[in-house]
C-alpha cells in the first residue's frame, strides 16, 4: 500500500515549530485519513501504519519504504538509539525506517510513537534533502524523551507530526470533554487548538480524577499517558497544562 500527500514546503518547513504547527497537523490529517482503522476506534495500529506506508508520495515525489522492527539499533558511535530514518545514495528511490525491537518489545505504544516520529522525518526532511541534491540523510531518535522535544528544528517537527497523527486535536478534545463531563470535572473558556467553540478542562480539578481521564484517553488512542499529557498541553486543552 502507499500514501500520497501534498503540502506547501515553505509553510511546513518553517524553522519555528509554533508557526509551522498548523501545516504539520494538516499533513498529519492527510496521512491519518489514508491509514485504515476500525470504524469505532480512535487508535492507529503499528501494522496498519506500516502497511499503509510501504511507499509514500510527497508532492509527487515517490519513495519506497523499508521498515524494520526487530533488531537493536545503534548510532555511528555505538550508542543505543530508539529509532532511525535513513536514505542512501546506493539505493535511490528507497528510504529505511527502523524501530529498536528490544527497547520497545513490551511497549507497543512506544513502538507506534517511534514509528510515527520517524515517518515525520521521512515526509518532511527526506524530500527536502533530495531537493537540495543530498544523496544521504540520517536521523535518529536517541530515547523516549526525544519524542517530547519542542522548539525549533527537524526533531520538534517530527514530534508535532507524531502527536497530530496519533492523537489529533479535535478527536482528542471531543473525547476529553466526554470524560470530563462524566467525571464532573470543571470546565472553563480559554484559547485552544481543539474543537471550535468548546470549553477546556479548568485548572484545579482533583489530580486523581484527571489522572484517570488521562489513562482512559491513552487507552483510546493507543499511546502512553505521558503522550496524552503532552498533547493536551500542546493543544491547550487543559488550563495551565498538564
Backbone as CSV, one residue per row, in Angstrom:
resi,resn,N_x,N_y,N_z,CA_x,CA_y,CA_z,C_x,C_y,C_z
1,UNK,0.837,-1.185,0.000,0.000,0.000,0.000,0.878,1.242,0.000
2,UNK,0.267,2.399,-0.227,1.017,3.639,-0.255,0.121,4.783,0.184
3,UNK,0.747,5.880,0.571,0.031,7.104,0.888,0.561,8.205,-0.007
4,UNK,-0.259,9.204,-0.239,0.146,10.354,-1.049,-0.296,11.616,-0.327
5,UNK,0.617,12.569,-0.190,0.308,13.826,0.466,0.905,14.968,-0.334
6,UNK,0.400,16.155,-0.048,0.953,17.368,-0.658,0.904,18.472,0.375
7,UNK,1.919,19.308,0.395,1.931,20.432,1.313,2.830,21.521,0.748
8,UNK,2.567,22.787,1.149,3.463,23.873,0.739,4.728,23.816,1.577
9,UNK,5.842,23.537,0.957,7.087,23.291,1.686,7.484,24.473,2.559
10,UNK,7.295,25.688,2.092,7.733,26.855,2.860,7.027,26.922,4.206
11,UNK,5.731,26.576,4.235,4.989,26.623,5.497,5.376,25.470,6.400
12,UNK,5.388,24.260,5.863,5.634,23.086,6.690,7.059,23.028,7.210
13,UNK,7.981,23.660,6.504,9.379,23.591,6.907,9.848,24.855,7.612
14,UNK,8.911,25.615,8.150,9.287,26.795,8.915,10.200,26.401,10.071
15,UNK,11.235,27.195,10.356,12.132,26.852,11.459,11.476,26.974,12.826
16,UNK,10.354,27.702,12.915,9.658,27.840,14.194,8.515,26.847,14.261
17,UNK,8.532,25.974,15.270,7.524,24.931,15.362,6.129,25.515,15.509
18,UNK,5.966,26.559,16.345,4.642,27.120,16.557,4.063,27.675,15.260
19,UNK,4.900,28.311,14.454,4.428,28.849,13.191,4.050,27.738,12.220
20,UNK,4.779,26.624,12.278,4.562,25.536,11.336,3.505,24.551,11.799
21,UNK,3.102,24.594,13.084,2.225,23.564,13.634,0.945,23.351,12.825
22,UNK,0.224,24.399,12.395,-0.988,24.136,11.610,-0.708,23.369,10.316
23,UNK,0.385,23.712,9.633,0.723,22.998,8.400,1.114,21.553,8.696
24,UNK,1.861,21.340,9.774,2.255,19.977,10.143,1.026,19.148,10.464
25,UNK,0.077,19.721,11.198,-1.135,18.993,11.571,-1.998,18.694,10.353
26,UNK,-1.967,19.576,9.361,-2.694,19.308,8.123,-2.102,18.104,7.396
27,UNK,-0.772,18.020,7.361,-0.114,16.858,6.758,-0.479,15.593,7.537
28,UNK,-0.426,15.663,8.865,-0.773,14.505,9.689,-2.200,14.043,9.416
29,UNK,-3.112,14.995,9.239,-4.507,14.633,8.950,-4.614,13.933,7.596
30,UNK,-3.850,14.400,6.603,-3.854,13.720,5.305,-3.403,12.268,5.447
31,UNK,-2.345,12.059,6.215,-1.821,10.711,6.396,-2.808,9.854,7.170
32,UNK,-3.362,10.385,8.248,-4.280,9.620,9.099,-5.486,9.110,8.307
33,UNK,-5.989,9.940,7.398,-7.149,9.521,6.595,-6.831,8.324,5.706
34,UNK,-5.563,8.092,5.410,-5.184,7.011,4.494,-4.731,5.735,5.212
35,UNK,-4.758,5.742,6.549,-4.379,4.557,7.319,-5.647,3.890,7.840
36,UNK,-5.939,2.661,7.438,-7.174,2.008,7.877,-7.196,1.790,9.389
37,UNK,-8.378,1.909,9.971,-8.586,1.557,11.366,-10.037,1.135,11.534
38,UNK,-10.315,0.483,12.645,-11.676,0.048,12.912,-12.603,1.259,12.980
39,UNK,-13.853,1.123,12.490,-14.754,2.283,12.404,-14.948,3.026,13.724
40,UNK,-15.000,2.311,14.828,-15.261,2.949,16.117,-13.985,3.216,16.915
41,UNK,-12.831,3.006,16.315,-11.571,3.150,17.033,-10.911,4.489,16.730
42,UNK,-10.344,5.096,17.759,-9.550,6.306,17.591,-8.079,5.992,17.381
43,UNK,-7.669,4.771,17.706,-6.251,4.419,17.708,-5.801,3.891,16.358
44,UNK,-4.644,4.357,15.914,-3.950,3.721,14.802,-3.120,2.568,15.355
45,UNK,-2.955,1.530,14.571,-2.102,0.423,14.989,-0.816,0.446,14.174
46,UNK,0.229,-0.114,14.775,1.516,-0.133,14.082,1.458,-0.941,12.786
47,UNK,0.858,-2.140,12.768,0.787,-2.868,11.495,0.057,-2.086,10.407
48,UNK,-1.033,-1.401,10.780,-1.770,-0.630,9.777,-0.945,0.533,9.265
49,UNK,-0.222,1.207,10.157,0.627,2.326,9.739,1.703,1.848,8.769
50,UNK,2.358,0.743,9.107,3.430,0.239,8.247,2.880,-0.211,6.902
51,UNK,1.774,-0.948,6.910,1.200,-1.432,5.652,0.819,-0.280,4.734
52,UNK,0.272,0.793,5.332,-0.155,1.935,4.513,1.026,2.728,3.983
53,UNK,2.164,2.638,4.671,3.312,3.489,4.337,4.486,2.688,3.798
54,UNK,4.222,1.667,3.034,5.318,0.939,2.375,5.820,1.706,1.156
55,UNK,5.060,2.681,0.747,5.515,3.649,-0.258,4.836,4.967,0.069
56,UNK,5.542,6.063,-0.152,4.968,7.378,0.097,5.204,8.250,-1.124
57,UNK,4.264,9.145,-1.348,4.398,10.142,-2.414,4.208,11.508,-1.782
58,UNK,5.243,12.322,-1.824,5.216,13.645,-1.208,5.391,14.679,-2.298
59,UNK,4.357,15.488,-2.492,4.400,16.496,-3.559,4.863,15.875,-4.879
60,UNK,4.289,14.717,-5.182,4.508,13.959,-6.430,5.885,13.307,-6.509
61,UNK,6.616,13.302,-5.425,7.901,12.583,-5.369,7.675,11.276,-4.615
62,UNK,7.984,10.152,-5.247,7.650,8.842,-4.696,8.891,8.146,-4.141
63,UNK,8.708,7.508,-2.969,9.755,6.724,-2.339,9.164,5.409,-1.839
64,UNK,9.870,4.325,-2.052,9.533,3.062,-1.411,10.170,3.062,-0.024
65,UNK,9.513,2.376,0.924,9.961,2.423,2.314,10.187,1.003,2.830
66,UNK,11.376,0.766,3.354,11.701,-0.488,4.016,11.599,-0.280,5.523
67,UNK,10.787,-1.104,6.201,10.576,-0.995,7.645,11.271,-2.157,8.353
68,UNK,11.899,-1.861,9.484,12.490,-2.918,10.308,12.157,-2.658,11.771
69,UNK,11.668,-3.698,12.458,11.187,-3.529,13.828,11.864,-4.439,14.838
70,UNK,12.660,-5.399,14.396,13.080,-6.450,15.292,14.408,-6.288,15.987
71,UNK,15.350,-5.594,15.391,16.714,-5.653,15.918,17.049,-4.456,16.804
72,UNK,18.121,-4.595,17.570,18.662,-3.477,18.334,19.310,-2.481,17.380
73,UNK,19.238,-1.203,17.713,19.774,-0.153,16.848,20.854,0.620,17.584
74,UNK,21.897,0.975,16.859,22.969,1.791,17.410,23.348,2.874,16.390
75,UNK,23.817,3.998,16.920,24.280,5.052,16.028,25.732,4.805,15.634
76,UNK,26.309,5.750,14.902,27.664,5.552,14.393,28.717,5.517,15.502
77,UNK,28.323,5.955,16.713,29.252,5.924,17.848,29.034,4.697,18.733
78,UNK,28.117,3.829,18.344,27.843,2.628,19.112,26.826,2.805,20.218
79,UNK,26.183,3.981,20.295,25.187,4.223,21.327,23.831,3.663,20.902
80,UNK,23.109,3.073,21.820,21.773,2.564,21.531,20.834,3.715,21.199
81,UNK,20.029,3.548,20.157,19.028,4.547,19.780,17.683,3.884,19.634
82,UNK,16.641,4.692,19.748,15.271,4.191,19.728,14.754,3.960,18.313
83,UNK,15.086,4.853,17.393,14.589,4.736,16.025,15.470,5.512,15.075
84,UNK,15.293,5.243,13.782,16.073,5.975,12.791,15.343,6.019,11.458
85,UNK,15.710,7.032,10.678,15.231,7.207,9.306,16.454,7.495,8.457
86,UNK,16.536,6.830,7.281,17.790,6.862,6.535,17.516,6.735,5.042
87,UNK,18.275,7.476,4.243,18.347,7.204,2.809,19.814,7.077,2.437
88,UNK,20.083,6.381,1.341,21.461,6.085,0.941,21.592,6.253,-0.558
89,UNK,22.686,6.861,-0.970,22.922,7.074,-2.397,22.975,5.774,-3.181
90,UNK,23.324,4.666,-2.537,23.425,3.377,-3.211,22.064,2.736,-3.458
91,UNK,21.009,3.289,-2.847,19.657,2.750,-3.033,18.699,3.882,-3.373
92,UNK,18.834,4.484,-4.540,17.962,5.602,-4.910,16.507,5.165,-4.977
93,UNK,15.637,6.052,-4.539,14.207,5.754,-4.557,13.724,4.988,-3.342
94,UNK,14.624,4.685,-2.392,14.263,3.925,-1.199,14.586,4.735,0.053
95,UNK,13.774,4.529,1.067,14.049,5.054,2.405,13.929,3.901,3.395
96,UNK,14.616,4.035,4.518,14.668,2.977,5.522,14.246,3.559,6.865
97,UNK,13.261,2.926,7.506,12.828,3.317,8.852,12.961,2.104,9.755
98,UNK,13.552,2.308,10.924,13.722,1.212,11.877,13.313,1.674,13.267
99,UNK,12.753,0.732,14.034,12.381,0.940,15.430,13.112,-0.120,16.247
100,UNK,13.735,0.285,17.342,14.518,-0.629,18.164,13.614,-1.678,18.796
101,UNK,13.742,-2.937,18.332,12.881,-4.006,18.813,13.029,-4.302,20.291
102,UNK,14.245,-4.532,20.806,14.395,-4.815,22.233,13.896,-3.679,23.134
103,UNK,14.095,-2.424,22.725,13.669,-1.298,23.562,12.152,-1.159,23.624
104,UNK,11.462,-1.635,22.599,10.007,-1.446,22.523,9.234,-2.754,22.631
105,UNK,9.925,-3.838,22.980,9.293,-5.160,22.969,8.048,-5.218,23.838
106,UNK,8.077,-4.579,25.002,6.940,-4.594,25.915,6.209,-3.261,25.955
107,UNK,6.467,-2.425,24.962,5.850,-1.101,24.890,5.304,-0.856,23.493
108,UNK,4.163,-1.467,23.156,3.604,-1.223,21.819,3.295,0.245,21.566
109,UNK,2.950,0.982,22.609,2.704,2.415,22.438,3.970,3.152,22.035
110,UNK,5.115,2.764,22.626,6.387,3.403,22.286,6.824,3.033,20.872
111,UNK,6.606,1.782,20.473,6.930,1.381,19.104,6.119,2.194,18.105
112,UNK,4.824,2.382,18.386,3.958,3.156,17.499,4.405,4.612,17.443
113,UNK,4.689,5.208,18.600,5.115,6.608,18.631,6.424,6.799,17.873
114,UNK,7.355,5.871,18.076,8.649,5.982,17.392,8.479,5.873,15.885
115,UNK,7.663,4.922,15.436,7.415,4.772,14.003,6.794,6.037,13.421
116,UNK,5.852,6.632,14.146,5.216,7.863,13.659,6.203,9.020,13.614
117,UNK,7.082,9.106,14.606,8.111,10.141,14.625,9.042,10.001,13.416
118,UNK,9.515,8.787,13.167,10.425,8.580,12.034,9.708,8.804,10.704
119,UNK,8.418,8.480,10.646,7.642,8.775,9.441,7.601,10.279,9.202
120,UNK,7.535,11.068,10.273,7.589,12.521,10.119,8.874,12.975,9.457
121,UNK,10.002,12.388,9.858,11.265,12.709,9.183,11.189,12.350,7.697
122,UNK,10.626,11.190,7.409,10.537,10.743,6.015,9.708,11.712,5.176
123,UNK,8.603,12.201,5.722,7.688,13.020,4.934,8.154,14.465,4.799
124,UNK,8.882,14.975,5.785,9.317,16.372,5.731,10.791,16.537,5.342
125,UNK,11.660,15.766,5.972,13.093,16.026,5.841,13.730,15.330,4.648
126,UNK,13.285,14.112,4.346,13.874,13.407,3.211,13.585,14.131,1.891
127,UNK,12.339,14.532,1.596,12.120,15.282,0.354,12.930,16.569,0.281
128,UNK,13.076,17.254,1.430,13.872,18.481,1.436,15.335,18.178,1.134
129,UNK,15.848,17.079,1.704,17.241,16.698,1.430,17.435,16.363,-0.044
130,UNK,16.509,15.620,-0.617,16.614,15.255,-2.028,16.509,16.484,-2.928
131,UNK,15.668,17.441,-2.532,15.525,18.664,-3.321,16.815,19.478,-3.322
132,UNK,17.583,19.367,-2.230,18.874,20.069,-2.165,19.965,19.328,-2.931
133,UNK,19.648,18.140,-3.409,20.651,17.343,-4.098,21.424,16.412,-3.187
134,UNK,21.029,16.337,-1.910,21.704,15.427,-0.981,21.321,13.985,-1.314
135,UNK,22.280,13.117,-1.319,22.033,11.699,-1.572,22.106,10.871,-0.299
136,UNK,22.268,11.549,0.810,22.372,10.859,2.093,21.592,11.649,3.127
137,UNK,20.781,10.969,3.907,20.065,11.590,5.022,19.996,10.567,6.135
138,UNK,20.223,11.020,7.365,20.215,10.098,8.501,19.748,10.852,9.736
139,UNK,18.715,10.343,10.386,18.221,10.943,11.626,17.943,9.828,12.616
140,UNK,18.216,10.090,13.896,17.938,9.099,14.934,17.167,9.751,16.067
141,UNK,16.302,8.949,16.705,15.684,9.324,17.983,16.448,8.572,19.057
142,UNK,17.091,9.310,19.948,18.008,8.677,20.880,17.317,7.923,22.005
143,UNK,16.144,8.418,22.439,15.479,7.832,23.596,14.018,8.259,23.605
144,UNK,13.193,7.678,24.482,11.795,8.130,24.571,11.659,9.617,24.862
145,UNK,12.591,10.193,25.615,12.496,11.621,25.910,12.641,12.467,24.644
146,UNK,13.339,11.938,23.644,13.494,12.676,22.392,12.162,12.872,21.692
147,UNK,11.170,12.029,22.006,9.867,12.133,21.370,9.000,13.228,21.985
148,UNK,9.530,13.945,22.956,8.787,15.042,23.576,9.385,16.406,23.235
149,UNK,10.435,16.415,22.452,11.149,17.669,22.194,10.263,18.674,21.469
150,UNK,10.310,19.922,21.939,9.606,21.013,21.289,10.619,22.085,20.902
151,UNK,10.139,23.109,20.194,11.020,24.223,19.848,11.281,24.292,18.372
152,UNK,12.564,24.285,17.997,12.945,24.508,16.613,13.535,23.236,16.021
153,UNK,13.467,23.130,14.708,14.219,22.101,14.013,13.439,20.844,13.684
154,UNK,14.162,19.920,13.061,13.554,18.721,12.493,12.972,17.793,13.553
155,UNK,13.637,17.657,14.700,13.131,16.752,15.733,11.807,17.249,16.295
156,UNK,11.714,18.538,16.546,10.462,19.107,17.035,9.349,18.948,16.000
157,UNK,9.684,19.126,14.739,8.685,18.976,13.676,8.196,17.534,13.593
158,UNK,9.115,16.570,13.681,8.720,15.165,13.649,7.841,14.824,14.842
159,UNK,8.107,15.421,15.992,7.275,15.178,17.165,5.887,15.773,17.016
160,UNK,5.810,16.956,16.439,4.491,17.562,16.221,3.671,16.721,15.247
161,UNK,4.323,16.228,14.200,3.636,15.337,13.269,3.170,14.074,13.981
162,UNK,4.045,13.441,14.752,3.711,12.231,15.504,2.489,12.465,16.386
163,UNK,2.500,13.566,17.132,1.398,13.847,18.040,0.086,14.043,17.315
164,UNK,0.117,14.815,16.227,-1.113,15.093,15.488,-1.605,13.874,14.717
165,UNK,-0.698,12.993,14.328,-1.106,11.767,13.634,-1.814,10.810,14.586
166,UNK,-1.250,10.609,15.771,-1.769,9.586,16.681,-2.870,10.111,17.594
167,UNK,-2.850,11.387,17.919,-3.881,11.976,18.783,-4.218,13.368,18.268
168,UNK,-5.008,13.456,17.205,-5.316,14.756,16.597,-6.090,15.643,17.567
169,UNK,-5.958,16.964,17.417,-6.556,17.859,18.405,-8.066,17.768,18.546
170,UNK,-8.802,17.710,17.449,-10.265,17.716,17.574,-10.800,16.402,18.160
171,UNK,-10.414,15.225,17.666,-10.877,13.995,18.312,-10.439,13.881,19.775
172,UNK,-9.221,14.323,20.086,-8.755,14.266,21.467,-9.594,15.192,22.348
173,UNK,-9.877,16.387,21.881,-10.687,17.338,22.629,-12.099,16.786,22.845
174,UNK,-12.677,16.220,21.801,-14.032,15.677,21.901,-14.109,14.577,22.951
175,UNK,-13.167,13.649,22.927,-13.192,12.552,23.891,-12.864,13.057,25.301
176,UNK,-11.941,14.020,25.401,-11.635,14.611,26.701,-12.878,15.217,27.337
177,UNK,-13.656,15.962,26.566,-14.854,16.594,27.114,-15.876,15.553,27.554
178,UNK,-15.989,14.449,26.818,-16.926,13.391,27.218,-16.537,12.828,28.579
179,UNK,-15.253,12.543,28.774,-14.797,12.028,30.063,-14.928,13.095,31.155
180,UNK,-14.578,14.330,30.829,-14.626,15.397,31.822,-16.044,15.579,32.356
181,UNK,-17.012,15.537,31.472,-18.404,15.726,31.904,-18.906,14.531,32.697
182,UNK,-18.508,13.333,32.285,-18.950,12.157,33.029,-18.322,12.091,34.417
183,UNK,-17.123,12.672,34.578,-16.427,12.668,35.861,-16.678,13.937,36.670
184,UNK,-17.442,14.860,36.122,-17.758,16.089,36.842,-16.614,17.064,36.963
185,UNK,-15.676,17.037,36.028,-14.566,17.992,36.058,-15.057,19.390,35.684
186,UNK,-14.481,20.377,36.316,-14.833,21.748,35.987,-14.229,22.141,34.644
187,UNK,-15.012,22.911,33.884,-14.577,23.393,32.578,-14.477,24.906,32.607
188,UNK,-13.771,25.438,31.630,-13.649,26.885,31.524,-13.426,27.248,30.060
189,UNK,-13.344,28.527,29.811,-13.061,29.003,28.461,-11.605,29.434,28.361
190,UNK,-11.010,29.133,27.233,-9.634,29.526,27.019,-9.217,29.218,25.603
191,UNK,-8.127,29.817,25.128,-7.658,29.542,23.766,-7.163,28.109,23.645
192,UNK,-7.442,27.494,22.518,-7.007,26.113,22.284,-7.024,25.823,20.800
193,UNK,-6.503,24.638,20.433,-6.485,24.204,19.031,-7.377,22.976,18.822
194,UNK,-8.353,22.796,19.679,-9.220,21.625,19.592,-10.521,21.910,18.878
195,UNK,-11.605,21.383,19.439,-12.924,21.515,18.815,-13.402,22.954,18.937
196,UNK,-13.757,23.592,17.823,-14.117,25.015,17.870,-15.267,25.291,18.831
197,UNK,-15.136,26.410,19.540,-16.178,26.949,20.424,-16.474,26.073,21.636
198,UNK,-15.654,25.090,21.900,-15.872,24.212,23.053,-14.972,24.628,24.213
199,UNK,-15.393,24.326,25.453,-14.568,24.676,26.613,-13.378,23.731,26.761
200,UNK,-12.519,24.072,27.705,-11.391,23.220,28.056,-11.518,22.826,29.523
201,UNK,-10.692,21.905,29.973,-10.701,21.493,31.377,-9.999,22.557,32.211
202,UNK,-10.660,22.967,33.278,-10.120,24.026,34.126,-8.984,23.510,34.996
203,UNK,-8.146,24.419,35.435,-7.105,24.084,36.413,-7.756,23.800,37.760
204,UNK,-7.053,23.024,38.594,-7.517,22.802,39.955,-8.459,21.649,40.155
205,UNK,-8.710,20.848,39.124,-9.531,19.658,39.303,-8.750,18.613,40.100
206,UNK,-9.435,17.657,40.746,-8.729,16.625,41.520,-7.725,15.872,40.647
207,UNK,-6.497,15.788,41.124,-5.444,15.188,40.316,-5.690,13.716,40.039
208,UNK,-6.298,12.994,40.986,-6.532,11.574,40.763,-7.591,11.350,39.695
209,UNK,-8.592,12.218,39.659,-9.623,12.092,38.623,-9.038,12.431,37.255
210,UNK,-8.247,13.492,37.202,-7.618,13.864,35.937,-6.677,12.767,35.458
211,UNK,-5.964,12.127,36.403,-5.071,11.027,36.035,-5.866,9.872,35.427
212,UNK,-7.044,9.602,35.973,-7.886,8.554,35.406,-8.353,8.878,34.005
213,UNK,-8.655,10.153,33.753,-9.060,10.581,32.413,-7.900,10.414,31.440
214,UNK,-6.688,10.779,31.867,-5.520,10.600,31.005,-5.315,9.131,30.665
215,UNK,-5.491,8.253,31.648,-5.317,6.823,31.397,-6.355,6.320,30.396
216,UNK,-7.580,6.791,30.526,-8.631,6.376,29.591,-8.335,6.882,28.184
217,UNK,-7.882,8.116,28.074,-7.537,8.666,26.757,-6.366,7.915,26.135
218,UNK,-5.378,7.566,26.953,-4.237,6.812,26.439,-4.691,5.488,25.849
219,UNK,-5.607,4.807,26.538,-6.134,3.558,26.005,-6.902,3.762,24.714
220,UNK,-7.668,4.836,24.638,-8.465,5.104,23.435,-7.589,5.352,22.215
221,UNK,-6.478,6.064,22.397,-5.630,6.449,21.266,-4.422,5.536,21.086
222,UNK,-4.254,4.552,21.955,-3.161,3.589,21.792,-1.786,4.154,22.072
223,UNK,-1.719,5.139,22.966,-0.450,5.776,23.290,-0.280,5.768,24.810
224,UNK,0.788,6.383,25.308,1.035,6.410,26.746,0.314,7.592,27.394
225,UNK,0.165,7.534,28.705,-0.420,8.646,29.436,0.446,9.894,29.302
226,UNK,1.759,9.710,29.307,2.652,10.846,29.117,2.433,11.483,27.755
227,UNK,2.246,10.662,26.732,1.970,11.163,25.385,0.720,12.046,25.415
228,UNK,-0.354,11.557,26.053,-1.598,12.316,26.124,-1.393,13.621,26.879
229,UNK,-0.640,13.584,27.976,-0.396,14.796,28.751,0.301,15.857,27.900
230,UNK,1.280,15.426,27.111,1.998,16.364,26.243,1.053,16.952,25.204
231,UNK,0.212,16.117,24.610,-0.701,16.623,23.568,-1.760,17.551,24.155
232,UNK,-2.299,17.237,25.325,-3.285,18.130,25.944,-2.668,19.502,26.212
233,UNK,-1.431,19.504,26.682,-0.757,20.774,26.938,-0.450,21.486,25.629
234,UNK,0.003,20.747,24.643,0.380,21.347,23.359,-0.831,21.970,22.661
235,UNK,-1.997,21.329,22.794,-3.213,21.851,22.161,-3.950,22.854,23.040
236,UNK,-3.494,23.054,24.270,-4.162,23.992,25.165,-5.486,23.503,25.686
237,UNK,-5.639,22.189,25.879,-6.948,21.624,26.241,-7.159,21.516,27.744
238,UNK,-6.108,21.756,28.535,-6.227,21.819,29.988,-5.615,23.142,30.435
239,UNK,-6.370,23.912,31.183,-5.909,25.231,31.617,-4.595,25.109,32.388
240,UNK,-3.585,25.812,31.940,-2.297,25.766,32.599,-1.444,24.567,32.244
241,UNK,-1.938,23.681,31.392,-1.178,22.490,31.003,-1.362,21.359,31.980
242,UNK,-0.763,20.213,31.644,-0.889,19.016,32.470,0.478,18.742,33.100
